[in-house]
Amino acid sequence: MSKIPVISEHIEITPDGSKPRIAGHRIRVQDIVIWHERMGLSPDEIVYHYPSITLADVYAALAYYHDHQDEIRQEIAKGEAFVKEVQAKTPSILQEKLKNRNDTKNSIPPR
């Protein structure tokens, strides 16, 4: 009896060190995990929003995640830390405008 490499049909990791992703797509395994676990999307909902991938792709990504949880969680944590770092260095233009608007409203004496 021969074995069929099901996961490798759906998940690819290129030699350049990129993160595991859906074969032929830029959607990473960690994206699927975030959509499923943190955003609460079912596999069917993920396919609905990203119709270029299949339900088998989503389940393969989740299976890969369960086999490599520590690695995937570390990548997610690194990404979140990077976002926080960038946000700290780059103030939101919208937040600045709202702050200035509120400061202006508070500095005008009522009539």
Order of alpha helices (4+ residues) and beta strands (2+ residues): alpha-beta-beta-alpha-alpha-alpha-alpha-alpha
